[in-house]
Amino acid sequence: MGRSTSHRAANLITLVFKGSTGTPSLDMKLNFLEWKVFHETRGGKLAERIAALDTSIAGQTSSEPLAFRVEQLMQMTLDSGIISLHPVKIPAGTMFRVKLTAPISSSAVKEGDPVSLALAGDLLIDRSILVVSRGAPVVGEVEKVRRGGRFGRSGFIKLLVNDIPGIDSTGIPVKITGFAGSELDRKKLGMAAGASVLGYLAMGPVGLVGGAFVKGQDAVLPAGTELEIETVSTTQVTGIVVTNSN
């Protein structure tokens, strides 16, 4: 009985998250359908994501089993009804951007707290193989934090992102390399990009990358703040061939 239960659980994990040779997982199909319909991949519960697609594509939700509904939506959305897969490698040093989906402040977070981010753009290999989709949820964490204090003590936040999801949900190892753009909005962050360097020199090697210093105040990063990240190793993923017909 226990063996049968664990076997069914393993089959369910394969169906939803792993797929099989030449066959995309349910999660990968859903990621691609959202990318086709909404121009981004979305997070959340499977049932809610499928319901949103139902409404957008068919005009109403359905009570059919989730896997069956995804197949129906694929037939309605794709000319062939089939997703064409292609194994590719994402080279080390490939650059991405992620953005905060909610504001964070050094006055309200503590080390180890999760940080909600999303990918800020797509990555296509050879302009035809989708491997990373815009909007895909990314989970980071607060690695270091210090509240602003008296006598001009600076608030500080250092973020950590270890990996981002491919379109096939493969974890792609990354590191934060800095803020996107040459200069941040001083009014929103209370600092310029160069202020990080000054703070780093004044405060010692406490970790500059992915951090924000604000003299005498708490560091506040608003929703939408973009960070640059970089792959730390070459990663094999399964991409989706994107053509005019799908």
BASEMAR-633302 format. One record per residue (C-alpha): residue in one letter; chain; x, z, y; residue number from 1. Coordinates in nm, 3 decimals. Last residue first. Layout:
BEGIN
PT resn chain      px      pz      py resi
PT    a     A       X       Z       Y  NUM
...
//
This chain:
BEGIN
PT resn chain      px      pz      py resi
PT    n     A   0.317  -3.227   2.863  246
PT    s     A   0.314  -3.605   2.910  245
PT    n     A   0.545  -3.606   3.209  244
PT    t     A   0.810  -3.440   2.998  243
PT    v     A   0.939  -3.086   2.945  242
PT    v     A   1.128  -3.013   2.624  241
PT    i     A   1.093  -2.642   2.557  240
PT    g     A   1.399  -2.423   2.512  239
PT    t     A   1.528  -2.219   2.221  238
PT    v     A   1.813  -1.990   2.319  237
PT    q     A   2.184  -1.949   2.244  236
PT    t     A   2.362  -1.732   2.500  235
PT    t     A   2.704  -1.780   2.659  234
PT    s     A   2.817  -1.451   2.809  233
PT    v     A   2.785  -1.247   3.129  232
PT    t     A   2.496  -1.441   3.282  231
PT    e     A   2.480  -1.394   3.659  230
PT    i     A   2.237  -1.218   3.889  229
PT    e     A   2.151  -1.260   4.255  228
PT    l     A   1.901  -1.015   4.397  227
PT    e     A   1.589  -1.096   4.595  226
PT    t     A   1.379  -0.850   4.796  225
PT    g     A   1.017  -0.951   4.740  224
PT    a     A   0.881  -0.598   4.746  223
PT    p     A   1.071  -0.394   5.005  222
PT    l     A   1.405  -0.221   4.945  221
PT    v     A   1.428   0.110   5.129  220
PT    a     A   1.749   0.311   5.157  219
PT    d     A   1.680   0.652   5.302  218
PT    q     A   1.828   0.717   5.643  217
PT    g     A   2.148   0.857   5.794  216
PT    k     A   2.334   0.530   5.757  215
PT    v     A   2.157   0.295   5.517  214
PT    f     A   2.349   0.169   5.214  213
PT    a     A   2.216  -0.077   4.957  212
PT    g     A   2.348  -0.132   4.607  211
PT    g     A   2.338  -0.424   4.364  210
PT    v     A   2.715  -0.441   4.357  209
PT    l     A   2.877  -0.162   4.559  208
PT    g     A   2.956   0.111   4.311  207
PT    v     A   3.067   0.460   4.413  206
PT    p     A   3.420   0.349   4.497  205
PT    g     A   3.467   0.537   4.825  204
PT    m     A   3.221   0.638   5.091  203
PT    a     A   3.373   0.471   5.395  202
PT    l     A   3.484   0.152   5.221  201
PT    y     A   3.155   0.116   5.036  200
PT    g     A   2.952   0.184   5.345  199
PT    l     A   3.137  -0.083   5.537  198
PT    v     A   3.092  -0.332   5.252  197
PT    s     A   2.723  -0.253   5.222  196
PT    a     A   2.686  -0.288   5.596  195
PT    g     A   2.793  -0.652   5.565  194
PT    a     A   2.457  -0.740   5.411  193
PT    a     A   2.292  -0.601   5.721  192
PT    m     A   2.115  -0.267   5.725  191
PT    g     A   1.791  -0.084   5.797  190
PT    l     A   1.630  -0.261   5.504  189
PT    k     A   1.317  -0.402   5.667  188
PT    k     A   1.442  -0.411   6.025  187
PT    r     A   1.783  -0.542   5.922  186
PT    d     A   1.641  -0.834   5.721  185
PT    l     A   1.926  -0.914   5.485  184
PT    e     A   2.220  -1.140   5.557  183
PT    s     A   2.398  -1.413   5.362  182
PT    g     A   2.117  -1.472   5.118  181
PT    a     A   2.045  -1.318   4.778  180
PT    f     A   2.177  -0.964   4.740  179
PT    g     A   2.465  -0.903   4.505  178
PT    t     A   2.627  -0.978   4.168  177
PT    i     A   2.378  -0.815   3.932  176
PT    k     A   2.474  -0.852   3.566  175
PT    v     A   2.323  -1.059   3.286  174
PT    p     A   2.269  -1.069   2.909  173
PT    i     A   1.992  -1.316   2.806  172
PT    g     A   1.724  -1.147   2.591  171
PT    t     A   1.540  -1.410   2.388  170
PT    s     A   1.173  -1.421   2.486  169
PT    d     A   1.140  -1.793   2.392  168
PT    i     A   1.107  -1.882   2.764  167
PT    g     A   1.424  -1.675   2.807  166
PT    p     A   1.395  -1.310   2.909  165
PT    i     A   1.640  -1.139   3.146  164
PT    d     A   1.911  -0.889   3.056  163
PT    n     A   2.104  -0.582   3.167  162
PT    v     A   1.967  -0.528   3.518  161
PT    l     A   2.101  -0.225   3.703  160
PT    l     A   2.018  -0.111   4.054  159
PT    k     A   2.221   0.103   4.292  158
PT    i     A   2.032   0.284   4.565  157
PT    f     A   2.187   0.473   4.855  156
PT    g     A   2.069   0.685   5.146  155
PT    s     A   2.345   0.756   5.392  154
PT    r     A   2.443   1.099   5.519  153
PT    g     A   2.423   1.083   5.895  152
PT    f     A   2.474   1.453   5.956  151
PT    r     A   2.158   1.537   5.764  150
PT    g     A   2.033   1.346   5.463  149
PT    g     A   1.949   1.013   5.309  148
PT    r     A   1.870   1.037   4.941  147
PT    r     A   2.116   0.933   4.675  146
PT    v     A   2.056   0.697   4.386  145
PT    k     A   2.250   0.556   4.092  144
PT    e     A   2.152   0.338   3.796  143
PT    v     A   1.791   0.278   3.899  142
PT    e     A   1.655   0.055   3.628  141
PT    g     A   1.574  -0.306   3.556  140
PT    v     A   1.282  -0.465   3.375  139
PT    v     A   1.228  -0.837   3.420  138
PT    p     A   0.887  -1.007   3.412  137
PT    a     A   0.884  -1.389   3.394  136
PT    g     A   0.768  -1.520   3.731  135
PT    r     A   0.971  -1.840   3.720  134
PT    s     A   1.054  -1.966   3.374  133
PT    v     A   1.382  -1.969   3.183  132
PT    v     A   1.477  -2.224   2.914  131
PT    l     A   1.289  -2.538   3.017  130
PT    i     A   1.460  -2.847   2.878  129
PT    s     A   1.431  -3.163   3.088  128
PT    r     A   1.657  -3.138   3.392  127
PT    d     A   1.966  -3.139   3.168  126
PT    i     A   1.896  -2.766   3.112  125
PT    l     A   1.603  -2.639   3.317  124
PT    l     A   1.609  -2.299   3.481  123
PT    d     A   1.302  -2.185   3.668  122
PT    g     A   1.288  -1.958   3.973  121
PT    a     A   1.247  -1.609   4.118  120
PT    l     A   1.250  -1.416   3.790  119
PT    a     A   1.047  -1.100   3.820  118
PT    l     A   1.133  -0.737   3.893  117
PT    s     A   0.992  -0.393   3.813  116
PT    v     A   1.238  -0.104   3.829  115
PT    p     A   1.246   0.167   3.563  114
PT    d     A   1.366   0.515   3.667  113
PT    g     A   1.698   0.612   3.510  112
PT    e     A   1.836   0.776   3.823  111
PT    k     A   1.563   0.901   4.051  110
PT    v     A   1.317   0.730   4.280  109
PT    a     A   1.110   0.835   4.584  108
PT    s     A   1.349   0.910   4.869  107
PT    s     A   1.591   0.632   4.768  106
PT    s     A   1.306   0.390   4.826  105
PT    i     A   1.159   0.116   4.609  104
PT    p     A   0.910  -0.157   4.696  103
PT    a     A   0.722  -0.343   4.421  102
PT    t     A   0.771  -0.684   4.258  101
PT    l     A   1.144  -0.687   4.329  100
PT    k     A   1.297  -1.030   4.302   99
PT    v     A   1.528  -1.199   4.053   98
PT    r     A   1.768  -1.482   4.121   97
PT    f     A   1.973  -1.672   3.868   96
PT    m     A   2.333  -1.791   3.831   95
PT    t     A   2.495  -1.925   3.514   94
PT    g     A   2.837  -1.763   3.470   93
PT    a     A   2.831  -1.772   3.091   92
PT    p     A   2.667  -2.091   2.970   91
PT    i     A   2.303  -2.111   2.854   90
PT    k     A   2.315  -2.276   2.513   89
PT    v     A   2.041  -2.502   2.382   88
PT    p     A   1.800  -2.530   2.087   87
PT    h     A   1.514  -2.778   2.152   86
PT    l     A   1.144  -2.724   2.094   85
PT    s     A   0.859  -2.971   2.147   84
PT    i     A   0.527  -2.795   2.212   83
PT    i     A   0.230  -2.972   2.053   82
PT    g     A  -0.122  -3.045   2.179   81
PT    s     A  -0.006  -3.403   2.230   80
PT    d     A  -0.158  -3.441   2.577   79
PT    l     A  -0.107  -3.071   2.651   78
PT    t     A  -0.373  -2.862   2.827   77
PT    m     A  -0.686  -2.881   2.611   76
PT    q     A  -0.499  -2.881   2.280   75
PT    m     A  -0.279  -2.597   2.401   74
PT    l     A  -0.585  -2.401   2.513   73
PT    q     A  -0.740  -2.435   2.169   72
PT    e     A  -0.419  -2.316   2.003   71
PT    v     A  -0.410  -2.016   2.237   70
PT    r     A  -0.772  -1.940   2.154   69
PT    f     A  -0.697  -1.944   1.781   68
PT    a     A  -0.411  -1.696   1.825   67
PT    l     A  -0.633  -1.463   2.031   66
PT    p     A  -0.928  -1.457   1.789   65
PT    e     A  -1.244  -1.614   1.941   64
PT    s     A  -1.442  -1.416   2.201   63
PT    s     A  -1.388  -1.675   2.474   62
PT    t     A  -1.353  -1.661   2.851   61
PT    q     A  -1.499  -1.919   3.086   60
PT    g     A  -1.403  -2.219   3.299   59
PT    a     A  -1.208  -2.385   3.019   58
PT    i     A  -0.867  -2.415   3.186   57
PT    s     A  -0.864  -2.146   3.457   56
PT    t     A  -1.103  -1.904   3.287   55
PT    d     A  -0.942  -1.937   2.947   54
PT    l     A  -0.597  -1.903   3.104   53
PT    a     A  -0.696  -1.575   3.269   52
PT    a     A  -0.849  -1.456   2.939   51
PT    i     A  -0.523  -1.541   2.760   50
PT    r     A  -0.325  -1.324   3.001   49
PT    e     A  -0.573  -1.038   2.969   48
PT    a     A  -0.568  -1.049   2.588   47
PT    l     A  -0.188  -1.065   2.575   46
PT    k     A  -0.146  -0.761   2.799   45
PT    g     A   0.067  -0.799   3.109   44
PT    g     A   0.332  -1.033   3.243   43
PT    r     A   0.304  -1.378   3.391   42
PT    t     A   0.501  -1.700   3.354   41
PT    e     A   0.493  -1.928   3.656   40
PT    h     A   0.355  -2.264   3.766   39
PT    f     A   0.000  -2.132   3.707   38
PT    v     A  -0.120  -2.394   3.458   37
PT    k     A   0.199  -2.533   3.306   36
PT    w     A   0.402  -2.212   3.337   35
PT    e     A   0.109  -2.011   3.202   34
PT    l     A   0.085  -2.247   2.904   33
PT    f     A   0.459  -2.218   2.848   32
PT    n     A   0.464  -1.837   2.839   31
PT    l     A   0.157  -1.836   2.613   30
PT    k     A   0.320  -2.071   2.366   29
PT    m     A   0.634  -1.855   2.370   28
PT    d     A   0.429  -1.539   2.307   27
PT    l     A   0.244  -1.701   2.017   26
PT    s     A   0.579  -1.790   1.864   25
PT    p     A   0.707  -2.146   1.864   24
PT    t     A   0.734  -2.339   1.535   23
PT    g     A   1.041  -2.549   1.458   22
PT    t     A   1.196  -2.274   1.247   21
PT    s     A   0.968  -1.973   1.273   20
PT    g     A   0.795  -1.777   1.549   19
PT    k     A   0.964  -1.466   1.685   18
PT    f     A   0.727  -1.275   1.915   17
PT    v     A   0.363  -1.311   1.813   16
PT    l     A   0.373  -1.474   1.471   15
PT    t     A   0.696  -1.305   1.359   14
PT    i     A   0.574  -0.964   1.476   13
PT    l     A   0.245  -1.018   1.291   12
PT    n     A   0.426  -1.116   0.969   11
PT    a     A   0.640  -0.803   0.992   10
PT    a     A   0.326  -0.588   1.039    9
PT    r     A   0.162  -0.754   0.739    8
PT    h     A   0.471  -0.680   0.529    7
PT    s     A   0.478  -0.320   0.655    6
PT    t     A   0.117  -0.274   0.544    5
PT    s     A   0.179  -0.431   0.203    4
PT    r     A   0.481  -0.208   0.147    3
PT    g     A   0.280   0.099   0.242    2
PT    m     A   0.000   0.000   0.000    1
//
